[in-house]
Amino acid sequence: EVMVVAGPGCVMRGGPQLPDYEPEPPSPTDQLNHINALLAAQAALARSTAAQPRFSALLHKRLIVLQRIYHALSRSFHQGSQDREQSLVGSSDRNVSGAELSNNNVSLSANEALIELGVRTGLSLLFTILKQGWEQNNGGSLCSEVLGTAVAVVSALPPLSLAVESKLPRVGLASLTQLTAFLSETAKPSSPADPHGRKLSAELLLGLSLQRGSLRYLLEWINMALCAAAQADQSSDQGTCISRHCLEEVLSSLDQTTDPLNRRGGVAAGSNQEDTVQLYQASLTLMERLTSLACEYARTCIGDTCEESSERSESCDVYVFGSNSSHQLAEGAMDKILVPKLTRSFSSVQQVEAGQYCTFVVHSDGGVSACGKGSYGRLGLGDSNNQVSPRRLNLDARVRRVSSSKGSDGHTIALSTTGQVYTWGDGDYGKLGHGNNVTQKYPRLVAGPLNGKVVRWVSAGYRHSACVTQEGELYTWGEGDYGRLGHGDSTSRNVPTLVRDISGVGQVVCGSAHTLALSADCRTVWSFGSGDHGKLGHGDTVKVYRPKVIEALQGLTVRKLTTGTHISLALAAHGQGGDSSNLQVWVWGSGPCLAMGSAEANVLRPRPIEELTGLRIVDISAGDSHVLALTQDSQVYAWGSNTMGQCGLGHTVSPITRPKKVMGFDQPVHQISAGTTHSITWTAIPTDRRVVSWHRPFCVDLQEGTFSLLRTFIDSYCSFEKDFQPVKPFASDTDQEKFVTLCLQLLNTHLSLALTGGCTQAVLGSQAAPLRELLFRLVDAKLPPTLENAVCEGLSSRLLLPPLSARMALLHRLLPKSPHDWGQLSRGQ
């Protein structure tokens, strides 16, 4: 008899001890533990073996170096541009010296430091040589030649060459500040320069102010010119003037840049020579033109709507970024675009809708063009082919708005200017509203229950659709699963069906499997459908089959709603009326679009995004899984999924869990649209909200520095006592009154624009109280009627109202203690 004796058990290092034999096969858990033990032992052996060679140590060091380089690049890309912009914004609100710009916290490379050293040293040397030449009276011709050359160079520059300060290199901005300070001193009679040198300095400074494009710089030149003219004897000093040709060129440039079709008159008479104009007269003429431009712009914005000319709509700039895999960006063979790219493929743009791998453009004439993925006829061009460039749809009606699905198989809704609804694309679930599930490759009018109805709002969800009529009725159709249609069941509808539980609706937005509706008074938000991820905002994840009020948004005035796959957002402000300057982005749901710093975050009730607080957000747009936000001053922020560069940050690192500023726009952006994996921004003025530019070339500059200069002008020159003499440099009381009137008009225009744009008193900075006190003091002064009316108009602005506590203290101090004391109060009091 032969017997087999089992050998000794094999004990594996780091692993479980197995018996010599097992009566039963090992369980799946034992097998998994054994495999994990083997893998752990193998990994430990690999680490110990790989750490011994010298090559491994060198490779490890290089990996550490690369990690540090990538970290530095990331900080430089995400924070460097923001730091530089904050530095420039801070310096733009006050006059800073070159030394202040040099001593900020922005680090310089060796090359940048050497360049700055050379430029600053060269400028200092040039200024010293010019001053010595004038003081010694033997270098006047050389100095004049240098300044004359500079004047010619600046005059030959394209308009607004220095207007975008964020694009100027740091050393360039510092040098520009240093140069303007030198020219301001040189143009004054107290400088050592000869009359011709002072004249050229004034002309060069005016040219630089024009190229910088900001009203504040032109007001600074006017202030310099008035001070220089006041110091000089106008009858004998020819240095307090500029050439008539220079002034005419400046006025012509102002007109051509702001309104090429509206040419104004030339220079008013008043110079003592045929080829020159006195500085004070040039200041008066320039102030008159600037005030006229500001008033013209205000008239287009302070009505019920902000209208723009067709010429400006034709020249609308469109920026695209994100996926171009189906030619949805109309940028040739490029698979993706990581930063905003100015495209010339879209023309005469009024509205753009970024859909699921496709893009629709609503033109200023009401026509619609489409490009991108064409499957299921989603482009409405009659076939299912991809379209590499925008192509016009065969649609007779003038279209006002387009909404396209961000998911599923793609369908689109168009709303005409007369309130009719057209749909096309994939017809599954009856989401086109034509009574069937048939795909439509051309736009088709939705009839049936909408016959005779005037529709004001439309929205295309992933598998359902909705619209709001002029009477505030909400209609939904398409897939009914999860109760997304709001009819109390999960039944699908293939024709528009009235949601009977609510009325007085103003807006509706359809998500992946849920719906949000906003009341016409913007005070109530309903949600219904799938509650997964908490995207209904009711504090849970259950389905809701009928419209239910989101209690967390009660007490807010909601301006806009938008949705993604697992997210919902609202743009809202506290209080009735919803001060647009206090609008915040409220968000609920789950994922990186919550902007909470985590891709796994979950919020069951609406909460504001803290990072966007104080940025004056005016518009939001959600794609499938990323979000865009637009600020009052045309800045764009993005966050969420970035796998195709749809956040426009220059990379595809994903997800972006905090709002990041999108850089690279040459013109102010006024509208945004987020698609499934691409984004579109454009500069056309929207028709559904007012837009007031905080900075408009030459005529509007809503910042503290502008109000400070206007207050200085009014305080210095508004003196009209009995038998008064005109304040220098004005030659007559008529000129003085005209200048002060223009200053008050410009001030009142800026106050009106600030209110229209939703600004608070913060836009005035520290100037609110001084302006208020100045105007109240002027009420008691003896002023001509025109000035008196302008002062009262300025005082009527609520931006100048003091805080409530200060108002109460003022009333307590001024109110008379008896009826007989009323006569002791002045008019201003």
SEGU-349793 format. One record per residue (C-alpha): x, y, z. Coordinates in steps of 0.02 Angstrom, whole numbers. Example, Ala and Ser with C-alpha at 12.3 -4.5 7.8 and 13.67 -1.06 7.14 Angstrom:
2
     px     py     pz
    615   -225    390
    684    -53    357
//
This chain:
829
     px     py     pz
      0      0      0
     69    168    -52
     28    319     55
     55    502      4
    109    612    148
     69    798    131
    218    915    137
    235   1055    262
    115   1202    242
    178   1351    141
    175   1510    243
    177   1665    136
    257   1820    204
    124   1949    240
    -15   1831    187
   -135   1711    273
    -77   1539    330
   -162   1402    230
   -185   1227    298
   -101   1074    220
   -265   1026    143
   -441   1091    144
   -591    980    158
   -693   1106     57
   -652   1231    -81
   -606   1405    -13
   -747   1530     -5
   -748   1683   -120
   -700   1792     29
   -550   1683     69
   -496   1686   -113
   -511   1876   -120
   -410   1895     40
   -277   1778    -28
   -265   1875   -192
   -253   2040    -98
   -115   1969     10
    -20   1912   -144
    -36   2082   -225
     17   2173    -67
    169   2062    -48
    214   2088   -231
    197   2277   -216
    306   2280    -60
    438   2176   -148
    433   2292   -299
    452   2447   -190
    598   2378    -94
    685   2318   -252
    653   2479   -350
    717   2590   -209
    891   2512   -209
    964   2563   -380
   1038   2737   -403
    927   2762   -554
    773   2748   -444
    835   2882   -326
    873   3001   -470
    703   2967   -548
    618   3002   -382
    707   3170   -368
    657   3218   -544
    476   3174   -509
    480   3289   -358
    552   3430   -465
    417   3404   -597
    283   3406   -463
    347   3573   -400
    353   3643   -578
    174   3589   -613
    117   3662   -448
    201   3828   -488
    124   3832   -662
    -47   3797   -591
    -32   3939   -466
     35   4055   -599
   -109   4016   -719
   -252   4019   -595
   -193   4154   -474
    -67   4258   -568
   -191   4336   -688
   -311   4371   -546
   -176   4451   -439
   -118   4560   -582
   -295   4614   -621
   -331   4656   -439
   -171   4757   -436
   -222   4850   -593
   -399   4879   -530
   -333   4944   -367
   -215   5062   -454
   -348   5121   -577
   -453   5196   -437
   -315   5314   -383
   -160   5394   -452
    -15   5281   -409
    166   5313   -439
    284   5199   -528
    364   5156   -362
    198   5092   -296
    179   4981   -448
    354   4914   -423
    330   4875   -240
    176   4765   -257
    178   4581   -216
    189   4516   -395
    354   4424   -413
    465   4459   -563
    579   4344   -660
    759   4395   -687
    724   4452   -866
    571   4552   -813
    669   4635   -673
    809   4684   -792
    686   4751   -920
    597   4854   -788
    763   4919   -724
    815   4971   -899
    650   5052   -943
    631   5148   -782
    813   5204   -785
    797   5257   -966
    640   5358   -931
    721   5444   -782
    873   5486   -888
    763   5554  -1028
    662   5662   -909
    822   5730   -830
    898   5773   -999
    739   5863  -1053
    731   5963   -892
    915   6012   -902
    896   6062  -1084
    753   6179  -1040
    840   6249   -886
   1000   6288   -981
    904   6364  -1127
   1017   6274  -1252
    921   6115  -1287
    750   6179  -1332
    755   6114  -1509
    812   5941  -1453
    675   5932  -1321
    544   5990  -1444
    603   5861  -1571
    589   5720  -1444
    414   5772  -1390
    359   5805  -1568
    412   5631  -1620
    316   5557  -1473
    160   5656  -1522
    172   5592  -1700
    193   5411  -1642
     44   5419  -1524
    -64   5503  -1657
    -26   5362  -1779
    -81   5224  -1659
   -246   5135  -1690
   -388   5200  -1581
   -392   5137  -1401
   -223   5053  -1415
   -194   5073  -1227
   -373   5047  -1171
   -360   4868  -1104
   -244   4892   -956
   -252   4708   -909
   -159   4670  -1070
    -22   4797  -1040
    137   4725   -965
    170   4775   -788
    322   4878   -832
    223   4961   -973
     86   5018   -855
    213   5084   -730
    304   5178   -868
    141   5251   -932
     99   5314   -758
    273   5389   -740
    262   5472   -911
     91   5550   -881
    149   5622   -714
    301   5701   -800
    196   5774   -942
     67   5844   -820
    204   5942   -730
    291   5994   -889
    133   6067   -967
    111   6191   -824
    186   6367   -833
    285   6334   -673
    390   6202   -762
    562   6246   -838
    499   6200  -1012
    485   6332  -1146
    312   6376  -1217
    332   6258  -1364
    385   6116  -1249
    234   6146  -1137
    120   6146  -1289
    191   5981  -1351
    180   5906  -1176
     -5   5951  -1166
    -37   5877  -1339
     58   5717  -1299
    -36   5696  -1134
   -202   5722  -1223
   -154   5592  -1354
   -109   5465  -1219
   -271   5500  -1125
   -368   5471  -1286
   -279   5306  -1319
   -315   5245  -1143
   -499   5270  -1182
   -562   5303  -1006
   -665   5455   -960
   -562   5475   -802
   -401   5505   -898
   -483   5636  -1008
   -553   5722   -853
   -378   5720   -778
   -314   5807   -935
   -452   5938   -920
   -403   5965   -739
   -220   5988   -789
   -267   6107   -930
   -375   6216   -817
   -241   6225   -683
   -108   6269   -812
   -218   6402   -891
   -257   6476   -720
    -71   6496   -681
    -30   6582   -844
    -58   6757   -911
   -168   6718  -1060
   -123   6879  -1149
     62   6843  -1160
     99   6658  -1126
     79   6553  -1282
    125   6394  -1188
    -51   6374  -1121
   -124   6314  -1284
   -128   6167  -1403
   -139   6163  -1590
   -311   6174  -1668
   -269   6024  -1777
   -232   5918  -1622
   -399   5961  -1542
   -495   5928  -1703
   -410   5758  -1721
   -460   5714  -1543
   -641   5764  -1570
   -647   5669  -1734
   -577   5514  -1650
   -709   5526  -1513
   -848   5534  -1642
   -782   5396  -1753
   -755   5277  -1608
   -923   5303  -1522
  -1038   5336  -1671
   -961   5333  -1845
  -1123   5393  -1928
  -1151   5546  -1819
  -1017   5676  -1853
  -1023   5834  -1750
   -959   6009  -1775
   -782   6071  -1762
   -695   6174  -1630
   -784   6323  -1555
   -709   6494  -1582
   -605   6571  -1445
   -420   6551  -1484
   -307   6700  -1500
   -214   6629  -1650
   -276   6541  -1804
   -179   6380  -1771
   -195   6366  -1581
   -331   6350  -1450
   -314   6408  -1271
   -308   6265  -1146
   -461   6323  -1050
   -560   6338  -1213
   -500   6165  -1268
   -555   6098  -1098
   -727   6175  -1117
   -747   6104  -1293
   -688   5932  -1240
   -802   5929  -1087
   -949   5976  -1196
   -915   5832  -1314
   -889   5705  -1173
  -1051   5757  -1088
  -1146   5745  -1252
  -1081   5568  -1281
  -1128   5515  -1104
  -1304   5586  -1120
  -1331   5500  -1287
  -1279   5333  -1213
  -1389   5359  -1060
  -1541   5390  -1170
  -1519   5217  -1247
  -1507   5131  -1078
  -1623   5221   -957
  -1784   5176  -1046
  -1890   5021  -1027
  -1768   4927  -1138
  -1591   4951  -1193
  -1590   4962  -1381
  -1439   4947  -1492
  -1416   4993  -1673
  -1410   4860  -1807
  -1232   4909  -1847
  -1176   4856  -1673
  -1273   4692  -1687
  -1186   4657  -1851
  -1017   4680  -1769
  -1055   4567  -1620
   -904   4467  -1563
   -930   4282  -1521
   -807   4181  -1416
   -810   3990  -1415
   -723   3858  -1309
   -743   3675  -1265
   -777   3524  -1375
   -782   3542  -1564
   -794   3355  -1597
   -953   3376  -1700
   -909   3550  -1769
  -1023   3633  -1642
   -897   3776  -1628
   -880   3792  -1818
   -691   3798  -1800
   -632   3673  -1930
   -544   3514  -1879
   -499   3567  -1702
   -559   3435  -1579
   -568   3553  -1431
   -530   3734  -1389
   -464   3763  -1214
   -472   3954  -1203
   -600   4077  -1273
   -572   4098  -1459
   -646   4239  -1561
   -738   4160  -1706
   -792   4239  -1870
   -911   4097  -1913
  -1060   4179  -1829
  -1125   4345  -1895
  -1265   4466  -1850
  -1290   4377  -1684
  -1426   4419  -1559
  -1441   4255  -1463
  -1343   4092  -1461
  -1401   3925  -1390
  -1270   3793  -1353
  -1356   3623  -1358
  -1303   3441  -1360
  -1153   3442  -1479
  -1238   3577  -1583
  -1258   3766  -1585
  -1401   3879  -1640
  -1386   4064  -1682
  -1532   4185  -1682
  -1487   4329  -1797
  -1539   4510  -1778
  -1664   4487  -1922
  -1751   4343  -1832
  -1673   4205  -1937
  -1592   4049  -1862
  -1432   3959  -1911
  -1366   3793  -1846
  -1205   3692  -1847
  -1136   3537  -1763
  -1206   3363  -1740
  -1355   3327  -1853
  -1417   3156  -1795
  -1606   3136  -1778
  -1628   3299  -1874
  -1585   3401  -1721
  -1517   3545  -1828
  -1682   3568  -1921
  -1594   3571  -2090
  -1689   3424  -2166
  -1559   3288  -2141
  -1455   3203  -2006
  -1285   3257  -2068
  -1160   3354  -1964
  -1143   3536  -2014
   -966   3609  -2008
  -1021   3791  -2021
  -1181   3885  -1977
  -1320   3858  -2103
  -1488   3946  -2109
  -1646   3850  -2065
  -1797   3859  -2178
  -1908   3947  -2054
  -2031   4082  -2109
  -2064   4155  -1936
  -1951   4282  -1851
  -1876   4193  -1701
  -1849   4277  -1533
  -1781   4133  -1429
  -1713   3956  -1453
  -1698   3819  -1321
  -1608   3656  -1359
  -1591   3498  -1257
  -1424   3466  -1171
  -1449   3277  -1165
  -1543   3125  -1232
  -1551   3120  -1424
  -1574   3306  -1450
  -1724   3412  -1491
  -1749   3600  -1507
  -1888   3727  -1477
  -1899   3897  -1561
  -2012   4039  -1502
  -2065   4167  -1633
  -2088   4352  -1601
  -2276   4326  -1620
  -2282   4192  -1483
  -2288   4035  -1591
  -2188   3877  -1549
  -2089   3771  -1673
  -2001   3607  -1632
  -1888   3484  -1722
  -1766   3341  -1688
  -1790   3174  -1601
  -1974   3140  -1569
  -1965   3001  -1439
  -2084   3013  -1291
  -2187   3143  -1387
  -2071   3283  -1332
  -2097   3379  -1495
  -2281   3402  -1454
  -2352   3350  -1623
  -2461   3206  -1558
  -2338   3069  -1606
  -2160   3007  -1578
  -2098   3043  -1754
  -1931   3129  -1783
  -1947   3300  -1868
  -1800   3358  -1975
  -1877   3527  -2015
  -1954   3654  -1895
  -2139   3618  -1872
  -2270   3727  -1789
  -2341   3655  -1627
  -2529   3669  -1643
  -2665   3580  -1543
  -2688   3654  -1369
  -2573   3801  -1412
  -2684   3862  -1554
  -2730   4042  -1520
  -2609   4052  -1373
  -2468   4180  -1364
  -2316   4094  -1289
  -2186   4197  -1195
  -2062   4065  -1136
  -2002   3893  -1194
  -1881   3763  -1126
  -1816   3597  -1193
  -1769   3463  -1067
  -1683   3298  -1098
  -1843   3203  -1137
  -1981   3331  -1107
  -2028   3509  -1153
  -2123   3655  -1078
  -2188   3828  -1119
  -2273   3975  -1032
  -2412   4076  -1113
  -2449   4260  -1101
  -2587   4220   -975
  -2462   4135   -859
  -2516   3957   -903
  -2387   3818   -897
  -2394   3680  -1029
  -2283   3524  -1026
  -2263   3373  -1139
  -2145   3227  -1170
  -2091   3087  -1054
  -2187   3086   -890
  -2077   2971   -787
  -2038   3033   -609
  -2180   3159   -625
  -2074   3283   -722
  -2228   3348   -816
  -2316   3402   -656
  -2483   3319   -693
  -2485   3205   -540
  -2433   3045   -631
  -2293   2967   -734
  -2389   2963   -897
  -2306   3035  -1052
  -2396   3166  -1158
  -2366   3194  -1343
  -2458   3361  -1351
  -2441   3515  -1240
  -2545   3487  -1083
  -2595   3620   -958
  -2523   3602   -782
  -2679   3644   -683
  -2605   3656   -509
  -2519   3824   -535
  -2551   3987   -627
  -2466   4154   -648
  -2307   4074   -713
  -2172   4182   -792
  -2028   4062   -831
  -1998   3875   -843
  -1839   3773   -861
  -1828   3586   -896
  -1685   3480   -831
  -1638   3299   -858
  -1788   3228   -765
  -1857   3376   -668
  -1937   3545   -699
  -1928   3716   -615
  -2057   3854   -637
  -2049   4036   -583
  -2200   4146   -549
  -2228   4302   -652
  -2193   4412   -501
  -2026   4321   -476
  -2071   4282   -294
  -2114   4096   -302
  -2019   3945   -372
  -2100   3775   -397
  -2009   3612   -434
  -2069   3438   -480
  -2004   3275   -554
  -1855   3170   -501
  -1784   3217   -331
  -1622   3120   -353
  -1471   3211   -283
  -1586   3338   -200
  -1606   3439   -359
  -1787   3486   -319
  -1729   3586   -167
  -1856   3518    -42
  -1731   3442     79
  -1751   3263     19
  -1729   3153   -136
  -1908   3093   -164
  -2007   3112   -324
  -2132   3254   -335
  -2277   3229   -456
  -2356   3401   -440
  -2280   3575   -428
  -2215   3608   -253
  -2152   3774   -186
  -1967   3780   -140
  -1982   3854     34
  -1797   3899     46
  -1819   4027    -94
  -1968   4115    -15
  -1930   4296     21
  -1813   4309   -128
  -1841   4393   -295
  -1783   4267   -426
  -1721   4334   -593
  -1674   4171   -680
  -1676   3982   -661
  -1564   3854   -745
  -1534   3667   -726
  -1407   3531   -765
  -1409   3343   -745
  -1393   3337   -556
  -1404   3522   -516
  -1522   3670   -507
  -1477   3853   -493
  -1567   4018   -464
  -1509   4197   -483
  -1597   4290   -344
  -1589   4436   -222
  -1667   4467    -53
  -1822   4573    -36
  -1962   4629   -149
  -1898   4706   -310
  -1733   4614   -295
  -1596   4745   -304
  -1493   4682   -451
  -1334   4741   -366
  -1364   4608   -231
  -1403   4461   -344
  -1329   4296   -286
  -1316   4125   -366
  -1413   3995   -265
  -1378   3812   -298
  -1440   3641   -244
  -1413   3461   -299
  -1248   3368   -304
  -1078   3365   -388
   -944   3492   -432
  -1072   3617   -499
  -1113   3658   -318
   -947   3753   -314
   -911   3691   -138
   -735   3628   -172
   -785   3445   -185
   -848   3337   -327
   -948   3231   -203
  -1040   3374   -117
  -1227   3364    -95
  -1349   3503    -49
  -1534   3466    -26
  -1592   3646     -7
  -1540   3804   -100
  -1386   3892    -34
  -1287   4039   -106
  -1116   4012   -185
  -1001   4107    -68
   -861   4131   -195
   -976   4233   -307
  -1041   4347   -169
  -1008   4529   -209
   -969   4499   -394
  -1136   4571   -456
  -1188   4418   -558
  -1316   4462   -692
  -1335   4298   -788
  -1306   4111   -766
  -1312   3964   -886
  -1296   3778   -848
  -1245   3644   -971
  -1254   3458   -941
  -1125   3465   -801
  -1041   3636   -802
  -1098   3813   -763
  -1058   3987   -828
  -1090   4149   -733
  -1080   4327   -801
  -1046   4481   -694
  -1106   4660   -716
   -933   4712   -777
   -931   4576   -912
   -821   4450   -821
   -857   4264   -849
   -836   4128   -717
   -846   3941   -748
   -846   3781   -645
   -900   3599   -654
   -847   3467   -780
   -699   3521   -887
   -653   3362   -980
   -664   3450  -1149
   -604   3621  -1093
   -783   3687  -1083
   -735   3797   -935
   -611   3893  -1045
   -469   3888   -919
   -333   3830  -1039
   -328   3648   -982
   -437   3494   -962
   -412   3464   -776
   -581   3407   -713
   -686   3438   -616
   -673   3622   -570
   -751   3630   -398
   -735   3818   -370
   -785   3961   -487
   -636   4013   -593
   -623   4172   -695
   -614   4143   -883
   -482   4252   -965
   -454   4302  -1145
   -600   4414  -1196
   -551   4570  -1294
   -726   4646  -1288
   -855   4655  -1147
   -962   4498  -1144
  -1149   4525  -1117
  -1224   4351  -1145
  -1174   4170  -1109
  -1234   3995  -1153
  -1172   3827  -1088
  -1199   3670  -1192
  -1166   3487  -1156
   -977   3501  -1176
   -951   3673  -1253
   -980   3855  -1209
  -1022   4013  -1306
  -1007   4194  -1250
  -1047   4348  -1354
  -1054   4537  -1345
  -1228   4578  -1413
  -1340   4673  -1292
  -1477   4556  -1225
  -1659   4599  -1255
  -1725   4525  -1092
  -1628   4633   -968
  -1547   4803   -957
  -1361   4817   -982
  -1264   4969   -927
  -1078   4971   -962
   -977   5025   -814
   -838   5078   -930
   -882   5145  -1101
   -744   5227  -1203
   -728   5414  -1171
   -898   5446  -1093
   -942   5325   -951
   -829   5271   -809
   -923   5216   -653
   -786   5221   -523
   -735   5328   -376
   -600   5423   -471
   -727   5492   -595
   -843   5556   -459
   -695   5630   -366
   -641   5733   -517
   -818   5794   -551
   -837   5846   -369
   -672   5941   -381
   -730   6034   -537
   -898   6082   -462
   -823   6135   -296
   -687   6238   -379
   -787   6330   -511
   -966   6340   -448
   -955   6514   -372
  -1084   6640   -429
  -1102   6771   -294
  -1164   6947   -329
  -1039   7052   -427
   -924   6902   -439
   -776   6891   -554
   -755   6734   -661
   -643   6605   -580
   -480   6586   -672
   -449   6529   -805
   -623   6570   -874
   -633   6734   -968
   -819   6760   -942
   -958   6708   -825
  -1044   6627   -974
   -899   6506  -1000
   -889   6468   -815
  -1075   6434   -801
  -1068   6324   -956
   -925   6220   -885
  -1009   6193   -716
  -1172   6149   -802
  -1082   6017   -905
  -1000   5946   -748
  -1169   5932   -661
  -1247   5851   -814
  -1106   5724   -823
  -1123   5689   -637
  -1312   5665   -649
  -1292   5553   -801
  -1170   5441   -708
  -1284   5433   -556
  -1431   5383   -667
  -1328   5251   -758
  -1267   5181   -593
  -1446   5162   -531
  -1504   5084   -694
  -1359   4962   -688
  -1406   4907   -513
  -1258   4988   -426
  -1258   5030   -242
  -1177   5176   -155
  -1016   5075   -155
   -982   5133   -333
   -955   5309   -263
   -825   5249   -141
   -782   5386    -18
   -864   5520   -127
  -1045   5494    -73
  -1040   5605     82
   -933   5745      4
  -1044   5751   -150
  -1202   5757    -44
  -1134   5896     66
  -1074   5995    -86
  -1241   5987   -174
  -1338   6034    -17
  -1221   6182      5
  -1252   6235   -174
  -1440   6233   -144
  -1414   6378    -24
  -1301   6470   -146
  -1364   6597   -271
  -1353   6504   -435
  -1420   6532   -610
  -1582   6436   -643
  -1499   6306   -754
  -1372   6263   -620
  -1504   6263   -485
  -1607   6133   -579
  -1454   6024   -611
  -1407   6029   -426
  -1582   5977   -373
  -1580   5836   -501
  -1419   5770   -427
  -1487   5777   -250
  -1638   5673   -305
  -1527   5521   -335
  -1548   5391   -199
  -1364   5345   -219
  -1325   5503   -120
  -1441   5460     24
  -1349   5433    188
  -1379   5275    291
  -1541   5269    389
  -1455   5305    555
  -1371   5459    482
  -1537   5517    409
  -1621   5502    579
  -1480   5598    664
  -1490   5734    531
  -1678   5751    552
  -1660   5759    741
  -1532   5898    723
  -1624   6001    591
  -1808   5987    633
  -1864   6146    722
  -1915   6133    903
  -2067   6245    877
  -2176   6300    731
  -2098   6473    740
  -1923   6407    702
  -1956   6350    523
  -1896   6516    455
  -1724   6487    529
  -1687   6342    412
  -1599   6376    249
  -1666   6302     88
  -1535   6165     86
  -1573   6120    267
//
